[in-house]
Amino acid sequence: MLDAIEASYSLDRYEEQLLECPACGTSALVTGKLQEEFDEDWDHHEGVLINVHLLVRFIPTGLLCRACHLNLTGRDEMDAAGVGESWYLDNIDERDFYPDDLE
């Protein structure tokens, strides 16, 4: 039954993530905001910018578990449950974050 519940989540590519529910341990849907950051690679000897990498930080703002019906909203509830910390997203497509006219 829990496998069916976990498979029922349909995620928005970046603004929704799956995370272990702090109450029951099954997968829960976490919603959040995105913060774009840039990591610059410099050749300090030559004083030249070599490359820029996009980093996307996910900042959780809510959690809903379909298994145990835990529903957390806001920073206070998220922090109290231990899921208030942000994290960087892996496997992003940088093209999703640039306007179409830059391609």
C-alpha positions as CSV (number, residue, x, y, z in Angstrom):
1,M,0.0,0.0,0.0
2,L,2.8,2.4,0.9
3,D,4.5,1.8,-2.5
4,A,1.3,2.8,-4.2
5,I,1.1,6.0,-2.1
6,E,4.7,6.9,-2.9
7,A,4.1,6.2,-6.6
8,S,1.1,8.6,-6.7
9,Y,3.2,11.7,-6.3
10,S,3.4,13.8,-9.5
11,L,6.3,16.2,-9.0
12,D,6.8,19.7,-10.5
13,R,10.3,19.3,-11.8
14,Y,12.1,21.7,-9.4
15,E,9.6,23.3,-7.0
16,E,8.5,19.9,-5.5
17,Q,10.8,17.2,-4.1
18,L,10.3,13.9,-2.2
19,L,11.7,13.6,1.2
20,E,11.4,11.1,4.0
21,C,8.4,12.0,6.2
22,P,9.6,12.9,9.7
23,A,6.6,11.2,11.3
24,C,6.2,7.9,9.4
25,G,9.4,7.5,7.3
26,T,7.6,7.1,3.9
27,S,8.1,9.5,1.0
28,A,6.4,12.9,1.5
29,L,5.9,15.7,-1.0
30,V,7.9,18.8,-0.1
31,T,7.2,22.1,-1.8
32,G,9.6,25.0,-1.8
33,K,11.2,28.0,-3.4
34,L,14.2,28.1,-5.6
35,Q,17.2,30.3,-5.2
36,E,19.7,30.6,-8.1
37,E,23.4,31.0,-7.2
38,F,26.5,31.0,-9.4
39,D,29.8,29.3,-8.7
40,E,32.6,31.1,-10.6
41,D,35.9,29.4,-11.7
42,W,38.7,31.9,-11.9
43,D,42.2,31.6,-13.1
44,H,43.6,33.8,-10.4
45,H,47.1,33.8,-11.9
46,E,45.8,35.3,-15.2
47,G,42.8,37.1,-13.6
48,V,40.4,35.4,-16.1
49,L,37.0,34.0,-15.5
50,I,37.1,30.4,-16.9
51,N,33.5,29.2,-16.3
52,V,30.3,29.9,-14.4
53,H,28.2,27.1,-13.0
54,L,24.5,27.5,-11.9
55,L,23.6,26.2,-8.5
56,V,20.0,25.9,-7.5
57,R,19.1,25.9,-3.8
58,F,15.8,24.3,-2.8
59,I,14.2,26.1,0.2
60,P,11.4,23.9,1.7
61,T,8.2,25.7,2.6
62,G,5.7,22.9,3.1
63,L,5.4,19.1,3.5
64,L,2.5,16.8,2.8
65,C,2.6,13.1,3.6
66,R,-0.1,11.1,1.9
67,A,0.6,8.0,4.1
68,C,0.2,9.5,7.6
69,H,-1.5,12.9,6.5
70,L,1.2,15.0,8.1
71,N,0.8,18.5,6.7
72,L,3.5,21.1,7.6
73,T,3.2,24.7,6.5
74,G,5.5,27.6,7.2
75,R,9.1,27.9,8.5
76,D,8.2,27.2,12.2
77,E,6.5,23.9,11.5
78,M,9.2,22.8,9.0
79,D,12.0,23.7,11.5
80,A,10.2,21.9,14.4
81,A,10.0,18.7,12.2
82,G,13.6,19.0,11.2
83,V,13.0,19.6,7.5
84,G,13.6,23.3,7.4
85,E,17.1,23.2,6.0
86,S,17.7,24.0,2.3
87,W,19.7,21.9,-0.1
88,Y,21.2,22.1,-3.6
89,L,19.4,20.3,-6.3
90,D,21.3,17.7,-8.4
91,N,20.8,17.0,-12.1
92,I,19.4,20.4,-13.1
93,D,19.1,21.5,-16.7
94,E,20.6,25.0,-16.8
95,R,18.5,25.8,-19.8
96,D,15.4,25.6,-17.6
97,F,16.6,28.7,-15.8
98,Y,17.6,31.0,-18.8
99,P,15.2,33.0,-20.8
100,D,14.4,31.6,-24.2
101,D,15.9,34.6,-26.0
102,L,19.4,33.8,-24.7
103,E,19.6,30.4,-26.4
